[in-house]
Amino acid sequence: MTYQKKTGLGRGLSALLNDSEPAPAAPSKPQSQSQAPAPKEDNTSPGNISFIKLTEIEVNPFQPRTEFDPVALNELAESIQVQGLIQPITVRKVSDNSYQLISGERRLRASKIAGIDEIPAYIRTANDQQMLEMALIENIQRENLNSIEVALSFQRMIDECSLKQEELGDRVSKNRSTVTNYLRLLKLPPAIQASIRDNQISMGHAKAILGLDDVDKQLFIHDEIVKGGLSVRKAEELVRDIQQEKKKKGPAQRQLFAPEYRKIEDDLASKFATRVKLKVQGKGKGAIEIPFLSEDDLSRILELLDW
């Protein structure tokens, strides 16, 4: 699909939604069954807000967000049961009695949990590309979106909306270097991406890991961060150590972090309950380094060695 740049798109979601004027207030529902029913108006044309049955709304196929906190959803559902849904969702009309969600999936899910039948919705006109941009920008602007979800959203906007990184930065109000840093996360091995997604490591840790090109070394640093609870600063120091070690090694020397060496280090670290480092030199020579934190720690290690 060919993307045509439109005036005002750089302002983000509000421009995409054409919100040049305040949105009309959500219509109030009848307060009493005894009142004579007023003639029913058709408020389901684009530009209006109307109450729509949840069964008539399908989720946005372009939704970039993949996970929703069940605790937060239940809390929102309880609030909706008491106060109702204050902020309408946004949908586009597909056909009579059929709508597609543009933004507000968290509110839609919570409303289903709350057991309500209808939800206030702002009805818009949008094509598939605009749907994608609106959904991506709306999600990117959320503070609780994890870094991998942001990176995937950026990549989708580049691939599916034919945007350059500078144009993407304009859409989401971020500079190019920030966009680039997020996109680089997608070059990391899947195991590391999963740790970022699950908040086991931070984006700062990931940036340190990206200082290494070798996948085995990246995975080694990742394992050290997770197992040892290393800070970003410690992770950066460890990466620098590996980079300096690489410069010292000759072409005939075996890789320090080859799988067999890494396994030996891991096994020794488990035995001594401390990080163990192998220092491998040429011609099969090397040393094993076992650090200790105090005299008591040294005594503990010596006992394990049957000293």
Disulfide bonds with the S-S distance in Angstrom:
none
